[in-house]
Amino acid sequence: MNNMEAPSACALTEDLSALLAIRQFDPGVLSGEILRAIQPDLEGGFETPALADALAGLARHGWDGLADFERTWRAALLAGAPASLAAEGVRAWLVALTREPMSVGQLAAVQALALHVAGRAAELVRQTVSCSDARQTLAELLRAAAPGAQTGVLILHLPAFLEALEDPGGPWQVELVQAVMARLRPGDWFLQSSAHEWLLLMPELRSATQLPLAAQAFSTACTEVLALHFGLHQNTLCVGAALAPEDGQSAPELLFAARTAAMHARTRGETFGRFQPERGALRDDQELGLEFARALQSNALLLHFQPQVCLGQNQCIAVEALLRWRNAKGIWVSPPYLISLAERLGLLPRLCDWLIAEACRQLSVLSKAGFSLRVAINLTARDFYDVDLPARVKQLALTWGVNPQQLVIEVTETTLIAQPQRALGVFEALRALGCRISLDDFGTGNSSLAYLRELPVDEIKIDRCFVADVLESSRSAAIVRSVIALGRGLGLNVVAEGAEHEAVIAWLRDEGCSVVQGFGFARPMSSEALLEWLRSRPDSVRA
C-alpha cells in the first residue's frame, strides 16, 4: 500500500488511552481476527439496535456489509446518538470503516466527531488534526504523483489572536474541520501546519482553474464557522495558492510560493492570490526565502547591537539587538523583510528561539568580558501568543548562565492591535521571570494609552519619527515632552530613539528623558565592535 494512505479503520477510546489504526486489509482479515479482536468493545458501546445490527452484518459479510454499516454509522452521527451514549457514561469505541484508505482530512473529521463526543476537542486538535510536518506530507504526495500530474497547495492564515484562545481546540475548530471536510474531494489532504495556518493539498488536479474554486470553498467553509463564533467576515481571510510543477517542484518551494501568494493578496486587499512565477521578483523572493531558511538552520544569522545610554550618568546601560543577515550576493537584507520571509516559511517560532538564544549567548560574552548590561530583543505579536515562550526564555537563560533580568523584551504596539489582552498572561509570566517589557515605537499606533493600562509595561520607547525633529517641529517637541512626563508619572523608563545630533541629545537631557538611543552616541555594531566600544568608555557599567 502507498505509505501516504491513511488508515482504513480507526477507533478512539473516550480517554484517548488507545488509538487503533489498521491499514488497508482484505475482507477475510476484516471479518476474521481483527474484527473479532475489537468487536467486544465495539458492541459494548453501541446501544442502538440499528448500529448493533449493522456491526453484526459487517462481521458476517465483510466488505459486502460495509455499505450498510457506513450508512447507519453516518446516520447515527448526524442524529447525535454517540453524544447521548457518552452522556450516559457508556465506555464506547467510536469507529469509522471505509473500503478505500481515508484521506487525512476524512480521518481528522471522524476523529474530531469522536473526540468531541468524549468532550476532548482541545486534545483532538493537538493530537490528530494537527500535522507536525506538512512539508514532509507534501513531499511524499509529490513523490507519489504521476509524471506531469498537477498538485495544488492552498494556504489559509487565520487571525493571529486565535492562537491565544484559552481553548484553542474548542468546538469552533471541530466545526471548522467538519465544514471543510464537507467540501473536499476524495484524496484531498486537510492539514493544520501551525496554530494559525491550515493547508489544503489537492493532488491530481485537472486544471489550474480549480484553484480559485477550491480556495473559495475553503475560505467560505472557514468563514462560516469563524463568523458564527467570533463575528469575523469574509474579508478577514485570505487564501494563497500554488500549483506543482508549474510554481515549484519541491515541498519547500510550493509552501513558500503559496504563503507568498497569500501575503501579496492580503496586501492588495484580496481574498485569493495565485503565485505568479512569471514575475521575476517573486521568483527571486522565493530563492531568497529558501536561502534564509538555510541560514537560520546553519546559525548564519547575526545580531548587531546599538547602545542605549543613560543621560544622567552618561553610561551605556543596555543595547538593542538588531537582526542582520547578508545573503550569498553580499546584500544586507532588511529586518522587516526577514520577518516577512520567516512568516511565509513558517519559521517565526524558530527565529524567535534563535533571537533569544543568541541574545543570551551575547550577554554571557559581555559578562565574561566584565560588562553588566541589559539586551533588548524585538519579538512579534505571534510570539506573545505562545504560552510556552516564558518557559523557553527561562531555559535559554539558564543554558547560557544569564539572569532573565538582563533581558528586555520589546514589542511594537502596532503588532498588538488585534487582541493585546490575549498576550497578557505571557507578558506577566515573562515579568515574573524578571524580564523587562518595553513598548516600542510608542505613539505610532492607535491604542498607546490603552496598552499602558492593560499590559505590564516597564518601559516605553518614543519613536524616532517624533524625536528626530523636536528642534524643528513644535508639535513633535510637545509630543515627546508629554510622553516623557507620562512615563515619569507612571514610573516607567523612557527611551528616546533616533537621537542623532548633540543638540537633540541636549534637548532630551533638559526635558528629563532618562535614556537615549541613536547615531548621536553610536551606530549599530557587531558584537566584537561593541566590546571595543565599551572598553573605550571609562564610564561603561562593569560586572
C-alpha positions as CSV (number, residue, x, y, z in Angstrom):
1,M,0.0,0.0,0.0
2,N,1.2,3.5,-0.7
3,N,2.6,4.9,2.5
4,M,0.5,8.1,2.0
5,E,-2.8,6.3,2.5
6,A,-4.4,6.9,5.8
7,P,-5.8,4.1,8.0
8,S,-8.8,2.3,6.7
9,A,-10.2,1.7,10.2
10,C,-9.7,3.9,13.3
11,A,-11.0,3.8,16.8
12,L,-10.7,6.2,19.7
13,T,-11.5,5.5,23.3
14,E,-13.1,8.3,25.3
15,D,-10.0,8.7,27.4
16,L,-7.6,8.6,24.5
17,S,-5.8,5.7,26.1
18,A,-5.7,3.9,22.8
19,L,-5.8,4.7,19.1
20,L,-6.4,1.7,16.8
21,A,-5.3,2.4,13.3
22,I,-5.5,-0.5,10.9
23,R,-4.1,-0.2,7.4
24,Q,-6.0,-1.5,4.4
25,F,-6.7,-5.2,4.7
26,D,-8.6,-7.8,2.7
27,P,-12.2,-8.8,3.6
28,G,-11.1,-12.1,5.1
29,V,-8.9,-10.3,7.7
30,L,-11.6,-7.8,8.4
31,S,-14.2,-10.3,9.1
32,G,-11.8,-12.5,10.9
33,E,-9.2,-12.0,13.6
34,I,-9.0,-8.2,13.6
35,L,-12.7,-7.6,13.8
36,R,-13.2,-10.2,16.5
37,A,-10.4,-8.5,18.5
38,I,-12.2,-5.2,18.6
39,Q,-15.8,-6.4,18.4
40,P,-16.4,-6.8,22.2
41,D,-15.5,-3.1,22.8
42,L,-17.5,-2.1,19.8
43,E,-20.6,-3.9,20.8
44,G,-20.4,-2.7,24.3
45,G,-20.7,0.9,23.1
46,F,-23.4,0.5,20.6
47,E,-26.7,0.8,22.4
48,T,-28.9,1.5,19.4
49,P,-30.3,-1.6,17.6
50,A,-29.5,-0.3,14.2
51,L,-25.9,0.1,14.9
52,A,-25.6,-3.3,16.6
53,D,-27.3,-4.9,13.6
54,A,-25.1,-3.1,11.1
55,L,-22.0,-4.2,13.1
56,A,-23.2,-7.8,13.2
57,G,-23.8,-7.7,9.4
58,L,-20.3,-6.3,8.9
59,A,-18.9,-9.2,10.9
60,R,-20.8,-11.8,8.9
61,H,-20.4,-10.3,5.4
62,G,-17.1,-8.5,5.5
63,W,-16.8,-5.8,2.8
64,D,-20.2,-6.8,1.5
65,G,-21.8,-5.4,4.7
66,L,-19.7,-2.2,4.7
67,A,-22.2,0.0,2.9
68,D,-25.0,-0.8,5.3
69,F,-22.7,-0.2,8.3
70,E,-21.3,3.0,7.0
71,R,-24.8,4.4,6.2
72,T,-26.1,3.5,9.6
73,W,-23.0,4.9,11.3
74,R,-23.2,8.2,9.5
75,A,-26.9,8.5,10.3
76,A,-26.1,7.8,14.0
77,L,-23.5,10.6,14.0
78,L,-25.9,13.1,12.4
79,A,-28.6,12.1,14.8
80,G,-26.4,12.6,17.8
81,A,-26.6,9.0,19.0
82,P,-22.9,8.9,20.2
83,A,-23.4,12.1,22.2
84,S,-26.3,10.6,24.0
85,L,-24.3,7.5,24.7
86,A,-21.4,9.5,26.0
87,A,-23.8,11.4,28.3
88,E,-24.9,8.0,29.7
89,G,-21.3,7.2,30.5
90,V,-21.0,4.3,28.2
91,R,-17.4,3.2,27.5
92,A,-17.8,3.2,23.8
93,W,-15.4,2.8,20.9
94,L,-16.2,5.2,18.1
95,V,-15.2,3.6,14.8
96,A,-15.2,4.5,11.2
97,L,-14.6,2.0,8.4
98,T,-14.1,2.5,4.7
99,R,-13.2,0.3,1.8
100,E,-10.6,2.7,0.4
101,P,-8.0,4.4,2.6
102,M,-9.3,7.6,4.1
103,S,-7.7,10.9,3.3
104,V,-6.1,12.7,6.2
105,G,-9.0,15.2,6.2
106,Q,-11.6,12.4,6.4
107,L,-9.8,10.7,9.2
108,A,-9.4,14.0,11.1
109,A,-13.1,14.7,10.7
110,V,-14.1,11.3,12.0
111,Q,-11.7,11.7,14.9
112,A,-13.0,15.2,15.6
113,L,-16.5,13.9,15.9
114,A,-15.5,11.0,18.1
115,L,-13.4,13.1,20.4
116,H,-16.0,15.9,20.6
117,V,-18.4,13.3,21.9
118,A,-15.9,12.5,24.7
119,G,-15.6,16.2,25.5
120,R,-11.9,16.3,24.5
121,A,-12.0,18.6,21.4
122,A,-8.9,20.5,22.5
123,E,-6.8,17.4,22.7
124,L,-8.1,16.4,19.2
125,V,-6.8,19.4,17.6
126,R,-3.4,19.0,19.1
127,Q,-3.1,15.2,18.6
128,T,-5.0,14.3,15.5
129,V,-5.9,17.2,13.3
130,S,-2.6,18.9,13.6
131,C,0.1,17.9,11.1
132,S,3.6,18.2,12.6
133,D,5.4,18.2,9.3
134,A,3.3,19.5,6.4
135,R,6.4,19.8,4.3
136,Q,7.1,16.0,4.6
137,T,3.5,15.2,3.8
138,L,3.6,17.4,0.7
139,A,6.9,15.9,-0.3
140,E,5.5,12.4,-0.2
141,L,2.5,13.5,-2.2
142,L,4.7,14.9,-4.9
143,R,6.8,11.7,-5.0
144,A,3.7,9.6,-5.4
145,A,2.3,11.8,-8.1
146,A,2.3,10.5,-11.7
147,P,4.6,12.3,-14.1
148,G,3.2,15.6,-15.2
149,A,0.4,15.4,-12.6
150,Q,-0.7,18.8,-11.1
151,T,-0.8,19.2,-7.3
152,G,-2.5,22.2,-5.7
153,V,-1.4,23.8,-2.5
154,L,-3.8,26.2,-0.7
155,I,-2.8,28.0,2.5
156,L,-5.2,30.0,4.7
157,H,-3.9,32.1,7.6
158,L,-6.4,32.5,10.4
159,P,-6.3,35.7,12.6
160,A,-3.4,35.6,15.0
161,F,-5.4,36.1,18.1
162,L,-7.0,32.7,17.6
163,E,-3.6,31.2,18.7
164,A,-4.1,32.6,22.2
165,L,-7.5,31.3,22.9
166,E,-7.8,29.6,26.3
167,D,-9.3,26.6,24.5
168,P,-7.6,26.6,21.1
169,G,-9.1,23.3,20.2
170,G,-12.6,24.1,21.2
171,P,-15.8,23.4,19.3
172,W,-15.1,26.1,16.7
173,Q,-12.1,24.0,15.4
174,V,-14.1,20.8,15.3
175,E,-16.8,22.6,13.4
176,L,-14.2,24.1,11.1
177,V,-12.8,20.7,10.3
178,Q,-16.3,19.4,9.6
179,A,-17.2,22.4,7.4
180,V,-14.1,22.0,5.2
181,M,-14.4,18.2,5.1
182,A,-17.8,18.5,3.6
183,R,-16.3,20.2,0.6
184,L,-13.2,18.0,-0.1
185,R,-12.7,15.7,-3.0
186,P,-11.6,12.1,-2.3
187,G,-7.8,12.1,-1.9
188,D,-7.5,15.7,-0.8
189,W,-5.5,16.4,2.4
190,F,-6.6,18.9,5.0
191,L,-3.8,19.7,7.5
192,Q,-3.1,22.2,10.2
193,S,0.6,23.2,10.0
194,S,0.5,25.7,12.9
195,A,-1.8,27.3,15.3
196,H,-2.9,29.8,12.7
197,E,-2.2,28.1,9.4
198,W,-4.3,25.5,7.6
199,L,-3.3,23.7,4.4
200,L,-5.4,22.0,1.7
201,L,-3.3,19.7,-0.6
202,M,-5.0,18.7,-3.8
203,P,-3.4,16.0,-5.9
204,E,-4.2,15.2,-9.5
205,L,-5.8,18.5,-10.4
206,R,-7.1,18.6,-14.0
207,S,-6.6,22.4,-14.4
208,A,-5.3,25.4,-12.6
209,T,-8.8,26.9,-12.8
210,Q,-9.7,24.5,-10.0
211,L,-7.5,26.5,-7.6
212,P,-9.7,29.6,-7.2
213,L,-12.8,27.5,-7.0
214,A,-11.3,25.4,-4.2
215,A,-10.0,28.5,-2.5
216,Q,-13.5,30.0,-2.5
217,A,-14.9,26.8,-1.0
218,F,-12.1,26.6,1.6
219,S,-12.5,30.2,2.6
220,T,-16.3,30.0,2.8
221,A,-16.2,26.9,5.0
222,C,-13.8,28.6,7.4
223,T,-15.6,31.9,7.3
224,E,-19.0,30.3,8.2
225,V,-17.5,28.9,11.4
226,L,-15.5,31.9,12.4
227,A,-18.4,34.3,11.7
228,L,-20.6,32.2,14.0
229,H,-18.1,32.1,16.8
230,F,-16.1,35.3,16.5
231,G,-18.0,37.6,14.2
232,L,-15.3,37.6,11.6
233,H,-16.2,38.1,8.0
234,Q,-15.0,37.0,4.5
235,N,-12.6,39.9,4.0
236,T,-10.6,38.9,7.1
237,L,-9.4,35.7,5.5
238,C,-7.1,35.2,2.5
239,V,-6.1,32.1,0.7
240,G,-2.8,31.7,-1.2
241,A,-2.3,29.1,-3.9
242,A,0.5,27.4,-5.8
243,L,0.5,24.6,-8.3
244,A,3.1,21.9,-8.9
245,P,5.1,21.5,-11.1
246,E,4.4,25.0,-12.5
247,D,5.2,27.0,-9.4
248,G,7.7,24.7,-7.9
249,Q,8.7,21.0,-7.8
250,S,9.6,20.6,-4.1
251,A,7.6,20.9,-0.9
252,P,9.6,24.0,0.4
253,E,9.2,25.8,-2.9
254,L,5.5,25.2,-3.1
255,L,4.7,26.1,0.5
256,F,6.8,29.3,0.2
257,A,5.0,30.1,-3.1
258,A,1.6,29.7,-1.5
259,R,2.5,31.8,1.5
260,T,3.9,34.4,-0.8
261,A,0.7,34.5,-2.8
262,A,-1.3,34.8,0.4
263,M,0.8,37.7,1.6
264,H,0.6,39.6,-1.7
265,A,-3.2,39.1,-1.9
266,R,-3.6,40.4,1.7
267,T,-1.5,43.4,0.8
268,R,-3.8,44.1,-2.2
269,G,-6.9,43.6,0.0
270,E,-8.0,40.5,-2.0
271,T,-9.3,37.2,-0.7
272,F,-7.4,34.9,-3.1
273,G,-3.9,35.0,-4.5
274,R,-2.2,32.7,-7.0
275,F,1.6,32.6,-7.1
276,Q,2.9,34.3,-10.2
277,P,6.1,32.6,-11.3
278,E,6.4,34.8,-14.4
279,R,7.2,37.8,-12.1
280,G,11.0,37.6,-11.6
281,A,10.8,39.5,-8.4
282,L,8.7,36.8,-6.8
283,R,11.0,34.0,-8.1
284,D,13.9,35.9,-6.6
285,D,11.8,36.3,-3.4
286,Q,11.3,32.5,-3.2
287,E,15.0,31.8,-3.7
288,L,15.9,34.3,-1.1
289,G,13.5,32.8,1.3
290,L,15.0,29.3,0.9
291,E,18.5,30.8,1.3
292,F,17.3,32.5,4.5
293,A,15.9,29.2,5.8
294,R,19.2,27.5,5.3
295,A,21.0,30.4,7.0
296,L,18.8,30.1,10.1
297,Q,19.3,26.3,10.2
298,S,23.1,26.7,10.0
299,N,23.2,29.6,12.5
300,A,24.5,32.0,9.9
301,L,22.4,35.0,11.1
302,L,23.9,37.8,13.1
303,L,22.9,40.2,15.8
304,H,24.2,43.8,15.8
305,F,23.9,46.0,18.8
306,Q,23.1,49.7,19.3
307,P,23.9,51.2,22.7
308,Q,21.3,52.8,25.0
309,V,22.9,55.5,27.1
310,C,21.6,56.8,30.5
311,L,21.9,60.6,30.2
312,G,22.1,61.1,34.0
313,Q,25.3,59.0,34.4
314,N,26.4,59.1,30.8
315,Q,26.6,55.3,30.9
316,C,25.7,52.6,28.5
317,I,23.2,50.5,30.4
318,A,21.7,48.4,27.7
319,V,21.9,47.6,24.0
320,E,19.2,46.8,21.5
321,A,19.9,43.6,19.5
322,L,19.1,44.1,15.8
323,L,18.7,41.1,13.4
324,R,21.2,41.1,10.5
325,W,21.7,38.8,7.5
326,R,23.8,39.1,4.4
327,N,22.8,36.9,1.6
328,A,25.0,35.0,-0.8
329,K,25.2,38.0,-3.1
330,G,26.7,40.1,-0.2
331,I,23.5,42.2,0.2
332,W,22.3,43.0,3.7
333,V,18.5,42.1,3.8
334,S,16.3,44.4,5.9
335,P,15.0,43.0,9.2
336,P,11.3,43.7,8.4
337,Y,11.8,41.7,5.2
338,L,13.4,38.9,7.1
339,I,10.4,38.7,9.4
340,S,8.2,38.5,6.4
341,L,10.3,35.7,4.9
342,A,10.2,33.8,8.2
343,E,6.4,34.2,8.4
344,R,5.9,32.8,4.9
345,L,8.3,30.0,5.5
346,G,6.6,29.1,8.8
347,L,9.9,29.8,10.6
348,L,8.8,32.5,13.1
349,P,8.9,30.2,16.2
350,R,12.4,29.0,15.2
351,L,13.6,32.6,14.6
352,C,12.2,33.7,17.9
353,D,14.1,30.9,19.7
354,W,17.3,31.8,17.8
355,L,17.0,35.5,18.7
356,I,16.6,34.7,22.4
357,A,19.4,32.2,22.4
358,E,21.8,34.5,20.6
359,A,20.9,37.4,22.9
360,C,21.6,35.2,25.9
361,R,24.9,34.0,24.4
362,Q,26.0,37.6,23.8
363,L,25.0,38.5,27.4
364,S,27.3,35.7,28.6
365,V,30.1,37.0,26.4
366,L,29.7,40.5,27.8
367,S,29.6,39.3,31.4
368,K,32.8,37.3,30.9
369,A,34.4,40.5,29.5
370,G,33.4,42.4,32.6
371,F,30.4,44.3,31.5
372,S,26.9,44.3,33.1
373,L,24.3,45.3,30.5
374,R,20.8,44.5,29.5
375,V,20.0,43.3,26.0
376,A,16.7,44.3,24.3
377,I,15.2,42.0,21.7
378,N,12.3,42.5,19.4
379,L,9.6,39.9,19.1
380,T,6.5,39.7,17.1
381,A,2.9,39.6,18.3
382,R,2.6,35.9,17.4
383,D,5.5,35.2,19.8
384,F,3.5,36.7,22.7
385,Y,0.5,34.5,21.8
386,D,2.7,31.4,22.5
387,V,2.1,30.3,26.1
388,D,5.4,28.3,26.1
389,L,7.5,31.4,25.4
390,P,8.3,32.2,29.1
391,A,9.5,28.6,29.7
392,R,11.8,28.7,26.7
393,V,13.2,32.1,27.8
394,K,13.9,30.6,31.2
395,Q,15.6,27.6,29.8
396,L,17.8,29.5,27.3
397,A,18.8,32.0,30.0
398,L,19.7,29.0,32.3
399,T,21.7,27.4,29.4
400,W,23.9,30.4,28.9
401,G,24.1,31.3,32.6
402,V,22.5,34.7,32.4
403,N,19.9,36.3,34.6
404,P,16.5,36.8,32.9
405,Q,16.5,40.3,34.5
406,Q,19.1,41.2,31.8
407,L,16.6,40.7,29.0
408,V,14.3,43.4,27.8
409,I,11.5,42.1,25.6
410,E,10.4,44.7,23.1
411,V,7.0,44.6,21.3
412,T,5.8,47.1,18.8
413,E,2.4,48.4,19.7
414,T,1.2,48.2,16.1
415,T,1.7,44.4,16.2
416,L,-0.7,44.1,19.1
417,I,-3.7,45.9,17.8
418,A,-5.7,42.7,17.2
419,Q,-6.0,41.3,20.7
420,P,-3.5,42.6,23.2
421,Q,-5.3,41.2,26.2
422,R,-4.7,37.7,24.9
423,A,-1.0,38.2,25.3
424,L,-1.4,39.4,28.9
425,G,-0.6,36.0,30.5
426,V,2.6,35.7,28.6
427,F,3.7,39.2,29.5
428,E,3.0,38.6,33.1
429,A,4.9,35.3,33.1
430,L,7.9,37.0,31.4
431,R,7.9,39.7,34.1
432,A,7.7,37.0,36.8
433,L,11.0,35.7,35.4
434,G,12.5,39.2,35.8
435,C,12.4,40.2,32.1
436,R,11.5,43.8,31.4
437,I,8.8,44.6,28.9
438,S,9.3,47.6,26.5
439,L,6.6,49.1,24.3
440,D,8.4,50.0,21.2
441,D,7.5,52.8,18.7
442,F,5.2,54.4,21.3
443,G,2.8,56.8,19.8
444,T,2.7,55.4,16.3
445,G,-0.3,53.2,16.8
446,N,-3.9,53.8,17.7
447,S,-4.0,52.4,21.3
448,S,-0.9,53.5,23.1
449,L,-2.5,54.6,26.3
450,A,-4.7,51.6,26.4
451,Y,-1.7,49.3,26.2
452,L,-0.1,51.2,29.2
453,R,-3.3,50.4,31.1
454,E,-3.7,46.8,30.1
455,L,-0.2,45.4,29.7
456,P,2.6,45.1,32.4
457,V,5.0,47.5,30.7
458,D,8.3,48.6,32.3
459,E,9.5,50.9,29.5
460,I,8.3,53.0,26.6
461,K,10.4,53.9,23.6
462,I,9.5,57.1,21.8
463,D,9.6,56.6,18.1
464,R,12.3,58.2,16.1
465,C,9.8,60.0,13.9
466,F,9.0,62.3,16.8
467,V,12.5,62.5,18.3
468,A,14.4,63.4,15.1
469,D,12.7,66.8,14.6
470,V,12.0,68.0,18.1
471,L,14.1,71.1,17.3
472,E,12.2,71.9,14.1
473,S,8.6,70.9,14.9
474,S,6.8,72.3,17.9
475,R,4.2,69.5,17.7
476,S,6.9,66.8,17.8
477,A,8.5,68.6,20.7
478,A,5.2,68.8,22.6
479,I,4.5,65.1,21.9
480,V,8.0,64.0,23.2
481,R,7.8,66.2,26.2
482,S,4.3,64.8,27.1
483,V,5.5,61.2,26.7
484,I,8.5,61.9,28.9
485,A,6.2,63.3,31.6
486,L,3.7,60.4,31.2
487,G,6.5,57.9,31.7
488,R,7.8,59.7,34.7
489,G,4.3,59.8,36.2
490,L,3.8,56.1,35.7
491,G,7.2,55.2,37.0
492,L,8.3,53.9,33.6
493,N,11.7,54.1,31.9
494,V,11.6,56.3,28.8
495,V,13.9,55.6,25.9
496,A,14.1,58.1,23.0
497,E,15.1,56.6,19.7
498,G,16.6,58.4,16.8
499,A,18.8,60.8,18.8
500,E,21.3,61.6,16.0
501,H,22.7,65.0,16.9
502,E,24.2,66.5,20.0
503,A,21.6,69.3,20.0
504,V,18.8,66.8,20.1
505,I,20.5,64.9,22.9
506,A,20.9,68.1,24.9
507,W,17.2,68.9,24.4
508,L,16.2,65.4,25.6
509,R,18.5,65.8,28.7
510,D,17.0,69.1,29.6
511,E,13.5,67.6,29.3
512,G,14.3,64.8,31.7
513,C,14.5,61.9,29.3
514,S,16.3,59.1,31.1
515,V,17.8,57.1,28.2
516,V,18.6,57.8,24.5
517,Q,19.5,55.6,21.6
518,G,20.8,56.8,18.3
519,F,23.6,57.7,16.0
520,G,24.5,60.6,18.3
521,F,26.1,58.0,20.6
522,A,26.7,55.0,18.3
523,R,25.5,53.2,15.3
524,P,24.5,49.5,15.4
525,M,27.7,47.4,15.5
526,S,28.9,43.8,15.7
527,S,29.4,42.1,19.0
528,E,33.2,42.4,18.6
529,A,32.9,46.1,17.8
530,L,30.6,46.6,20.8
531,L,33.2,45.1,23.2
532,E,35.8,47.6,21.8
533,W,33.4,50.5,22.1
534,L,32.6,49.6,25.7
535,R,36.3,49.2,26.6
536,S,36.9,52.7,25.1
537,R,34.4,54.3,27.5
538,P,35.6,54.5,31.1
539,D,32.1,55.0,32.3
540,S,30.8,51.7,31.0
541,V,28.9,49.6,33.6
542,R,31.1,46.9,34.9
543,A,30.0,43.5,36.1
